[in-house]
Amino acid sequence: MLIPILHANQVPEIEKTLPDCHLIRWSDGMSFDIAKKGVSKIHGIQKIIERLGISMEEVAAIGDGWNDVEMLDSVGLGIAMGNAKPETKAVANHITDHILEEGLPKAVGYILI
């Protein structure tokens, strides 16, 4: 996986240059995940749970950006940060506080309850 900083007008050129890859925009709007098509955060989680012998319903994930939507929508407990994009919050089961307001430790505490 590669994480470049791009302007929106650069994305089509990169997609043409790397036809076997897809770009997923981060919450800052300029950073992207570039990964092979079919590979994503949820793909990685699926590989891990296969090894552990657990179900997707037993997985919790925390995210804030567009690149986290599929992941939060697929796991048993998806937690969006308070500063998350609206699309990310829309698929979350729980929304914690902003990252700068101790949102991450609060999210972990919510998972462990």
QUIHU-V296642 format. One record per residue. N is the residue number from 1. PSI is psi in degrees with one decimal (NA if undefined). OMEGA is omega in whole degrees, 0 to 359 (999 if undefined). Layout:
N;PSI;OMEGA
N;PSI;OMEGA
This chain:
1;139.8;179
2;143.2;181
3;87.8;179
4;162.3;171
5;120.9;185
6;152.0;168
7;150.9;184
8;-34.7;182
9;-12.0;178
10;-19.4;186
11;-49.2;180
12;-37.9;179
13;-43.5;179
14;-42.4;180
15;-36.4;177
16;-39.1;181
17;-32.6;183
18;71.1;187
19;-19.3;179
20;5.9;183
21;163.9;173
22;153.6;180
23;133.3;177
24;122.1;185
25;140.0;176
26;176.7;183
27;-21.8;180
28;-10.3;177
29;-10.4;181
30;-18.4;178
31;146.3;182
32;147.6;164
33;129.6;170
34;119.0;182
35;160.5;176
36;140.7;178
37;135.7;182
38;-6.4;179
39;128.6;181
40;-178.5;177
41;-42.4;182
42;-33.0;176
43;-44.4;177
44;-42.5;178
45;-42.4;180
46;-40.9;178
47;-41.6;181
48;-45.8;183
49;-29.4;174
50;-44.1;179
51;-38.0;182
52;-16.0;181
53;33.2;178
54;169.2;181
55;163.9;177
56;-29.1;179
57;-19.7;181
58;2.1;184
59;138.2;173
60;146.0;179
61;151.1;181
62;135.9;180
63;170.9;181
64;-10.6;188
65;178.3;178
66;-30.1;180
67;-2.3;179
68;-7.1;186
69;-52.9;181
70;-42.4;181
71;-50.9;182
72;-31.9;180
73;-20.5;187
74;-24.1;184
75;167.2;179
76;-36.7;179
77;103.5;178
78;123.7;181
79;124.7;176
80;142.2;175
81;154.2;178
82;-26.6;179
83;10.7;182
84;157.9;175
85;149.7;180
86;-37.5;180
87;-32.5;179
88;-44.9;178
89;-33.9;184
90;-29.5;182
91;-5.9;183
92;150.0;173
93;-23.2;183
94;145.6;176
95;125.0;179
96;-173.3;179
97;169.5;176
98;148.4;180
99;-34.6;181
100;-1.9;178
101;39.0;179
102;27.4;181
103;-40.0;182
104;-49.9;177
105;-32.0;177
106;-39.0;179
107;-44.4;178
108;-42.5;177
109;-39.0;178
110;-40.7;179
111;-40.3;186
112;-9.8;181
113;NA;999
